């Protein structure tokens, strides 16, 4: 009875603190009725008491307490013996005659059967009488069957509790999940929708449940495919997407389309109908991060510095374009090779010390000497950084090298220049002065003395600061502090000196702090150049630039006025031109004499030419103003080609596969094709064909003629503004093909040209095929 496993099994039933289970209540009543006993109990026995999961006929206060101590328990003996206990008169039974249940509860006759669940005896199902009683075999058989039913009922209660606990756990998991959980049935109707789904898609659970999922989160372009997939699942009973990790676009309540990642799972409910479950999360940030990583990789590859990733033993794993340019070796030739042998690296210290620094601090920097692919020597300012290799196995070295060869040469040249400086100091025509650390002039050349209107002897020993305009002295003080603090070796600045006669001298000064071998300051050397005339010229230049800027603004206003006038003119021409074309068409269809018919034809040709020019002017105005926009829509290409031929008033054979539909602005498409056809009439003797073919996901439209073709030197500039053949006799301003190219780009397409075979020209237009459906 004291077995921890058995006691734990009793507690695991969940019946100790729960209300009376309806099934157990029915069984105790049935036992009392069938056995004619006033009391029936379902007793669960613990190691310190017995608890009644169901009871009938128990006197107070025990009925309200629902339990008794073991001193009042007959059922404990059923558990201890794991067998039935039958007592006709408890007062005479040696096992229970001292039990307090006899005097305090009135238990005289007792029949109890073990309640066994999961291999453990949890208690007893018993019938009790307040009078002595001889229990018949039939009574005991009924009690045994009912005890088995009690065991089954307890198992059912446990299963229901477990199911409820699991359901509650699942609900809690779904409530706290950061991923959106969505469940739909085979008809696509939402069955479940967690808080994360509410946050992600903007629809509350009450709004979403029962709705068609496709109308909630599936973009319109994908809804038909979603519905076809559900139809296929309903007809076949299988889902080809179940268990796969998918990335698809989704749309939220506000119409924002964004990518989501999810894994689809399918389960079956009654009748074999599938239910689909998916946890979805927004991967916009990941896509952005991936794009950022890709761009960072491109930036690293395009960096001007040499960036190399290698193993600690020197094996090259990555070699960017900067390394290719610096060393002359392409990446394909060096990957997998040892960098030190490839570049004949010369270290400033033994390689073992460099490797030790990497192992200790994770980085090293210094100057290296490398040899390029062409044999030239390169001095590199190098930095090594050690980090864990991709995959977490071992280390890798990121090596960045900057070519400082020219800087080293410049430094050497500067040192040589300083040596020469000391020789030519006094002969220099540029002012030079050597100043002690106390600010007094030690040496000064004649050029400097003349600059301030004094003699060299007069200046020697005087304070140099007194020669600087008072307003500029603070700048000298700050710059000198930087030199003494070792922020740099020298500085340059512009300031004003005081001439002996009182006027100001604008000068450009360069000051260097000279130190001894131990790094201690010795004195200052200043080089001073009179820039008074340059300063005056700069002021004049600035004034001139201000005037030019004002003129440029005037030109921009004039240009805008030109565009406004062109746009207004083109628009105002449209109204009378429409009337001319309308009446011209009426006259063309009338039965007129031959001379009038010819005149009408000339009127219509002229009107069409003006209309073409008007559209080109409008397009150019929009191009110049940056306002050329378009809204693409599906256009049946064959009809559009024939419409363009009719608009151009030409008889040109049209060849287009049936049903081809492209994405374009119909008006722009017509303007492009009419422009090509009229160009062929002007320069190629007239178009000989207008055809279309499908190439991949695009349609290519070709306008052919058999004219002289485009000169070879003109072809690279054919679609640029104002491009015309110098010897062309046809009218035009060189804007038509430029406008055509811009219109094609605005519609997601492109134009092209190729010579005809054996002669003539082929102008092409490529446009995107419209998606099916």
ABEGO torsion letter per residue (X at the ends): XABAAAAAAAAAAGAAABBBBAAAAAAAAAAAAAAGBABBBBBBBBAABBBBABBBGBBOAAAAAGBBBAAABAAAAAAAAGBBBBBABAAABAAAAABAAAAAAGBABBBBBBBBBGGBBAEBBBBBBABBBBBBAAAAAAAAAAAAAAAAAAAAAAAAAAAAAAAAAAAAAAAABABBBBBBBAAGBBABBBAAAAAAAGBBAAAABGBBAAAAABBAAAAAAAAAAAAAAAAAGBBAABGBBBBBBBBBAAGBBBBBBBBBBBBBBBGGBBBBBBBBBBAAAAAAAAAAAAAAAAAAAABABBBBBBBAAGBBABBBAAAAAAAGBBAAAABGBBAAAAAGBBBABBAAAAAAAAAAAGBBBEBBBBBBAAGBBBBBBBBBBBBBBBGGBEBBBBBBBBBAAAAAAAAAAAAAAAAAAAAAAAABABBBBBBBAAGBBABBBAAAAAAAGBBAAAABGBBAAAABBAAAAAAAAAAAAAAAAGAEABBBBBBBBBBAAGBBBBBBBBBBBBBBAAGBBABBBBBBBBAAAAAAAAAAAAAAAAAAAAAAAAAAAAAAAAAAAAAAAAAAAAAAAAAAAAAAAAAAABBBBAAAAAAAAAAAAAAAAAAAAAAAAAAAAAAAAGABBBBBBBBBAAAAAAAAAAAAGBBBBBBBBBGBBBBBBAAAAAAAAAAAAAAAAAAAGEBABBBBBBBEABBBBBBBBABAEBBAAAAAAAABBGBBBAABABBEAGAAAAAAAAAAAAAGBBBBBBBBOABEBBBBBBBBBBBBX
